[in-house]
């Protein structure tokens, strides 16, 4: 059995590596894009929550959650969306005093920060 020239072996290994990289790159790029999008969803959700805490208006938060729910991000970022919905429910609850609402919303914010995508 003849091994063959060393250059042919290096060429075969390089071609195999090139095929593996070509197969892996789309997956890697998609994953990086999803991370970037999840980071943007989190940042906007935090901004909407802060605004709702500051002025008591939940329209922006409600609109953002509705919009994100209609996109493909709703599956990927379901945990963040659920936290946003919990914040809305807390702020809308008339049976909770303002101080308790504020504390609960801050707890939800900390949960949102702990989510790592």
C-alpha positions, 0 to 999 in steps of 0.5 A: 500500500502506497501512502502517496506524496505528502503534498496530496495529504496536506491538500486533502486535509486542507480541503476537508477543513475548508468544507467543515468551516463552510458548513459551520459558518452559517450556523455561527453567523445565525447564532451571533445574529440571534444573540445580537437581536436578543440583546436588543430586545432586552435593552429595549424592554429594560428601557420601556420598563424604566419609562413605565416606572418613571411616568407610570405610563405602560403604553410603550411597554405594552406596544413593545411586548405586542410587537415582539410577540408577533416576531420570531423573537417571541420564541427565542426570547419568551422568558424576557417577554414573560417578565415584561408581561408580569411587569405590565400585570403588576403595574395594572393591578389596582390592589397593590400599593405603589411602593410594592409595585415599585419593588416588584418591578425592580425584582423583575428588572433584576430577573431580566438582567440575569437572563443571559442570551 
